[in-house]
Amino acid sequence: MTTTTTSLRPLRVDADRLLTHLDRLRAVGATGDGGVTRCAFGREDVEGREFVAALMREAGLDVSVDAAANLVGRRPGRLSAAPPLVLGSHLDTVPGGGAYDGAYGVLAAVEVARTLQENGVVLDRPLAVVAFSNEEGTTGTPAMFGSRAMAGCTEPGELELPVAGQDRTLAEALDAAGGDSRRLGSVRREPGSVAAYLELHIEQGPVLTGSGTAIGVVEGISGRLTAEVTVHGQANHAGTTPMTDRQDALLAAAELITRVPLLTGPDGLVRVATVGDCAVSPGAWNVVPGRARLVVDLRDMSEEALVAALGRLRVMADDTAERTGTRIEVAEVQRVSPTPCDPLRQESVRRTADALGLSHVTMPSGAGHDAQWMARVAPTGMIFVPSEGGSSHVPHERTVPADIANGADVLLGCTLLEGMEA
């Protein structure tokens, strides 16, 4: 018999089934060291999508692929005209990544739909489960393509970019995966057309596991500012140039690198700051470096803090240049604004966690997610579960079974709350 519900019910997902599905998906693209490689639109990614599409059908979802190659499973609601509730994440991985990043959120959402089906629960509003295409952007194409397409935020020319290692363009890859590059605009959703978007994800950091907290209530996704720092010195012979006469670009760059952490902490401006890339020219062991290029990554929930940190970085660069006899240029190359999660969706996560007796803490996300683009379309919430050791994007990425089950149960509870408010 089909039933409806108007309050949080003590439903639970089938945790053993969810863990089994995670293990089976892990085998698709498995590497010898326990990792997973399912780069977007490659053979392993397609195989993984086919596996999840079959699970969606078993869960009673009507499965399709939209023009952006997003895999979508739909379930009708009691009020067919109501805007749908969307649950989602992604299935692609970085090379040699882990089994839980992205995939956990998709498979848990499928398990939520199956739990509703098996318990005869009909939501007021329709439900959609989405596996977004190309979230990682590891094939030389821009990341989060599927969610950006849904938000109407793809850029001209993206479709003609080559997909690394696949000898085809992004448009050709989309079409081969069941999308339709000629109809990409049809994927766009206007604000208000989606009731809410919820994404369950591993934390990918050490906060939850370090504090022994079960659930992270994500307050927002950190903004990111990327700056390219170019140090101009003077290349010269390493054996004949006196130390006092050198304009060593790498030495100046190294000094600046050690000062970047000062942009964080009690006297700093941003939450984290990283120098993740350094290129030296001419790059010979017996030549004083004449040029060094650094890439600095700044992240914070305040855009004003990001801008202020960039300003302080420029002051540091000027000071370093003056003392080392070099010239240093600092250029902003990319800025992604912080994305706050909707307060009501945060409260839904807290309320559900409380009902399930799970500890929780409010925290930012330092990593980017499809949720930051879906927030342009709908009120958005994110749920984090602990990452053992804080590790992610690596073969030993792991979340313990109890936390896997807890997160899926919270997603189920939030789905019941959100789905009955049409």
ABEGO torsion letter per residue (X at the ends): XBBBBABBBABBBBAAAAAAAAAAAAABGBBAAGBBBBBBGBAAAAAAAAAAAAAAAAAGBBBBBBAAGBBBBBBBBABAABBBBBBBBBABBBBGBBAABGAAAAAAAAAAAAAAAAAGBBBABBBBBBBBBGAAGAAGBBBGAAAAAAAGABBBGAAABBBBGAGBBAAAAAAAAGBBAAAAAAABBBBGABABBBBBBBAGBAAAAAAGBABBBBAEBBBBBBBBBBBBBBBBBAAABBAAABBBAAAAAAAAAAAAAAABEAABABABBBBABBBBOAGBAABBBABBBBBBBBBBABAAAAAAAAAAAAAAAAAAAAAAGBBBBBBBABBBBBBBBBAAAAAAAAAAAAAAGBBBBBBBBABBBAAAAAAAABBBBBBBBBBBGGBBGBAABBBBAAAAAAAAAAAAAAAAAAAAAX
